[in-house]
Amino acid sequence: MKKKLLIFDLDGTLMYTVVDLNIATNYALEKYHYPLRSVEQTRKDIGNGILKLIERSIPGGTNNKDYPFVLEEFKTYYKAHYFENSYPYPHIKETLIALKEKGYLLAVVSNKFNEGTNKMINHYLPNIFDRTQGSISELRYKPSSDLVNKVLSELSITPQEALYIGDTEIDYQTAVNSSLDCVLVSYGYRTKEELLKQTKNSPIISDIDELINLLD
């Protein structure tokens, strides 16, 4: 069946954001005198939203008494600074425009908080997407199908008519849980080798512009 809707992850798929996430994480950790994290460590910690990012970054995770305070420090800092070192990956905008011209509906589904997801898309990739959905309190984070199902319902699209594009094993599992076909990118927060170890039978592309030929 020809796909009607293309759903994109945000961090690591459309946007390079790891440096800002790392800076915000270290700002919060330093406030409470915990060891700082490298960009590489933060890269590996990304995928399940900011609750898990801080859980993986602070010693002891959620059992640490300072976890909720570090989380709040992260949120406050990140909301004020998340544009400073983030940008779209190469060929993103032109590829999205080309796909839109081919008649595809386009959506974003992200574990980033909804306000931040919308602000980032409106700032860097405005007037392209038919739906932009970040995390909200009443729905579960990916890899739950909740956020994807919300978008499918709003656009009256069946799972068979949609394709999910992401960069981590979390995105792959989100597609599986949502009964969507999936394409993974290897330029984001997981290498091709890491993806091959943790996913099955999904095409892996090294540049987003390969998606056009894959769909054709």
N, C-alpha and C positions, 0 to 999 in steps of 0.2 A: 504494500500500500504506500502511495506517495505521502510523504510527510507534509503536514500543513503548518505545524508549530515547531520552532526550535527554541529550546529552553537552555539558557546559558548560566553556569555558575559565574560568580563575580571575581572573588579573590583568587588569583592564580590562573584564571581562564581568560577573563577580559582585562583585568587590571593587575599590575604589579604593585602590591601593597605591603610586602613583608617587612620592608625597612621601617615604615611608620608603625606597624604592629609591634616590631621589636623595640623601637624607641619607647613606645607607650608602656610596654611590658616592663622594660628596665626602669623607667621612671617610677612606676608603682612599686616594683621590688626594692629599689634603692630607698624609697621613703621608709620602708620597714626593715632596712638593713639586711636584705637577702641577696644571695649571689646573683649576678647579672647573667643574662642569657645571650648567646651569640645569635647572629642572624640565621645561621645554619640550624641551630636548635629551634628557633622560632619557626623556621620553614617546616620542620618536621612536626611541630606542635599544631599547626594550622589545619583546619578542616571541619571541626565540630562546633564552631562558634567560640565566642570569647569566654564563656564559662569554662569550657574545656581547656582553652589556651592558658588561662591563669591557673587552673588546676594542675596542668602539666608543667607550669613554670615555677610555682612556689613549692619549696620543700614540704613534703607531707600532703600536698594537694588540698582537698576540701577538709581534711582532718586538721589542718593548720588553723589555729584560732584567728590568725590574721587574714585568712583567705578572703572573707567578705570585704575587708577594708582595702586590701590590695586590688580586688576586683573593682571597687568603686573608684579608687585612684586611677586605675587604668581607663575606665569609662570616661571620667572627667577629662583626663589628658587627651585621650584619643579623639573625643568629639571636637576638641579644639584644634587638633593638629593633623587629622588624618589625610589631608590633601598635600602635605608638604613634600613628601618623597614618593608619591604614588602617581602612576600614569598608565595609560592603555598599552598593552603589548603591541609590537609591530603588526601592521596590516589589519588591526581589529576594526577600525572605523570603516575603512573602504570595503572590507569583506561583509560587514553587517549591512551596509548600504546596498551592496550588490545582491545580497540575499533578500533584502526587502523588495528590491526592484523585481526580483524573480517571483514575488508573490507570497513569500513565507511570512507568517506571523512570527514575531520575535518576543521573547520574554527573558527576564532575569529572575532566578530563584537563588537566594543567598542566605547563609546563616548569619551574615552581618546584620546588626540591628536595622530595622526597617527604615528609620529616619536616615541613617548613614548610607544605606544602599541607595535610596532615592536621591539623596544629595549628590552622591558620587556619580551616579548615572546622569543626572541632569547637568552636572558640571562638565563631565568629560565626553559623554555620548548622548547628547540631548536629541529629542524628537526622533528616536529610532525604534524604541521598544513599545510594544502594545501593552505589556504588563511588566511591572517591576515589583518584586516581592521579597522583602527581607524578613528576618525573624520577628515574630510578635508573640506576646505572652500567652495567648490562648492556643497556639499551635506548637507542636514539637519541632525541634531542630531536625535538619537532615542528619542522618539518612532516613528518618521517617518520611513517609510520602505526603505528610500533611500540607506542606507549603506548595509542593507540586500539584497536588489535587485541588488546592484552592485556585491556582492559575488555570488548570484544565477546566474546572467548572465555570469560571468567569468567562472563558473564551469559548465554551461549548465545544471542546476538543476531546476526543477519546484518547486513551493512552497509545493506541495503535497509530494514531495520527501525529504523534509528537516524538521528538528526538531530544535527548538530554546531552549536553556537552559540558564536560568538567575536567578537572585536572588531578583528582585524588581518588583513593579507594572509597572515600566517603561519597563522592559523586557517583561512582559506579554503583555502590550499594543503594543510593537514593534511586537511581534508575531502576534497579532490580525491584526494589520495594514498591515502586510506582508503576511497574509493568511497562517501562519505556525502553526502547533501544537507546544505546549509549555510544558516544564517541569521546575518547579521552585525548587530552593534549599533553605533550611531554615537555613543553617549555615552561610549565608553571611550577607548582610546589612539590611535585614528585617527578623523578626521572623516569625514563622509559623502563629501565630495569626494575625500579620500585613498583611501577604500575603492573608490569608483567607478572610479578610475584603475587600480587594481591587482587588481580582481576582476571576475568575469563571472557574470551570471544568478543571483545569490543575493539574496534579499530583504534589505533593510536596514531595521531598526527603530530608533526613537529612544528607546523605553522598553521595558523587559523585559516589561511587562504586555501589550504588543501581541502577544507570542508566543502567548498563549492563543487569541485570535481567529484568528491565522494558522494555527494547528494545527486549529482547528475548521472 
